[in-house]
Amino acid sequence: MSNEKDIESRRRFLKIAAGTTAAALVVGSLPRFARAADLPHLAETDPTAKALGYVEDASKTTNPKHKAGDTCSNCQFYGGGASYGPCQLFPGKAVSAKGWCVSHTPKKA
């Protein structure tokens, strides 16, 4: 009889633990998505942007390090969508997907 109670108790614990973990994952991911859309856009006049040669439109850069086709959207530091998104190099700011800076590093396939 004691063995059945132990098994039932263990099953109950595992069910609660699994449910709590799933709920924590869902709740933990929601604020991150909500905040990404609310980030202010990075201005080219920002000191960090100037230091890294950031431009909102890669086609308009005159920097010799720029290679054709390099944009923020295909950089490993960019984590956004089709228009603007967060960049690891500019915390708290959203960069243009069409932008570019000297730290551009292609995403690995």
BADO-710531 format. One record per residue (C-alpha): x, y, z; residue in three letters. Coordinates in steps of 0.2 Angstrom, whole numbers, padded with zeros to 4 digits, always signed. Last residue first. Layout:
<markols>
XYZALA...
</markols>
This chain:
<markols>
+0121+0143-0211ALA+0132+0155-0202LYS+0125+0173-0202LYS+0137+0185-0210PRO+0147+0197-0198THR+0144+0215-0200HIS+0155+0225-0188SER+0158+0239-0200VAL+0140+0244-0200CYS+0125+0240-0211TRP+0106+0245-0213GLY+0093+0237-0223LYS+0086+0227-0208ALA+0086+0244-0199SER+0092+0244-0181VAL+0082+0244-0165ALA+0090+0251-0150LYS+0091+0245-0132GLY+0108+0236-0135PRO+0117+0242-0150PHE+0130+0228-0154LEU+0118+0214-0150GLN+0106+0221-0163CYS+0087+0222-0160PRO+0075+0224-0175GLY+0068+0235-0189TYR+0060+0231-0206SER+0060+0212-0210ALA+0062+0205-0193GLY+0074+0206-0179GLY+0089+0197-0171GLY+0104+0205-0179TYR+0121+0201-0172PHE+0123+0186-0185GLN+0121+0198-0200CYS+0110+0194-0214ASN+0096+0207-0209SER+0109+0220-0205CYS+0114+0221-0223THR+0129+0214-0234ASP+0123+0211-0252GLY+0138+0220-0260ALA+0152+0221-0248LYS+0155+0236-0236HIS+0173+0238-0230LYS+0176+0252-0242PRO+0164+0263-0233ASN+0154+0274-0245THR+0137+0268-0238THR+0121+0272-0248LYS+0116+0254-0252SER+0118+0249-0234ALA+0103+0260-0229ASP+0101+0264-0211GLU+0120+0268-0210VAL+0131+0262-0195TYR+0150+0267-0196GLY+0154+0258-0180LEU+0160+0274-0171ALA+0146+0284-0178LYS+0133+0271-0172ALA+0141+0271-0155THR+0140+0290-0154PRO+0122+0290-0161ASP+0121+0302-0176THR+0115+0287-0187GLU+0100+0286-0176ALA+0095+0269-0169LEU+0076+0266-0169HIS+0068+0266-0151PRO+0064+0248-0145LEU+0045+0245-0144ASP+0044+0230-0155ALA+0058+0221-0146ALA+0049+0224-0129ARG+0033+0214-0133ALA+0044+0199-0140PHE+0054+0198-0124ARG+0039+0201-0113PRO+0031+0185-0119LEU+0045+0173-0118SER+0046+0171-0099GLY+0027+0168-0098VAL+0028+0154-0110VAL+0043+0146-0103LEU+0037+0148-0085ALA+0020+0140-0090ALA+0029+0125-0097ALA+0041+0123-0082THR+0026+0124-0070THR+0016+0111-0079GLY+0031+0099-0080ALA+0034+0101-0061ALA+0016+0099-0057ILE+0015+0083-0067LYS+0031+0076-0060LEU+0025+0079-0042PHE+0009+0070-0045ARG+0018+0055-0053ARG+0029+0055-0038ARG+0015+0055-0026SER+0006+0042-0035GLU+0021+0031-0035ILE+0024+0034-0016ASP+0006+0030-0012LYS+0007+0014-0022GLU+0022+0009-0012ASN+0014+0012+0004SER+0000+0000+0000MET
</markols>
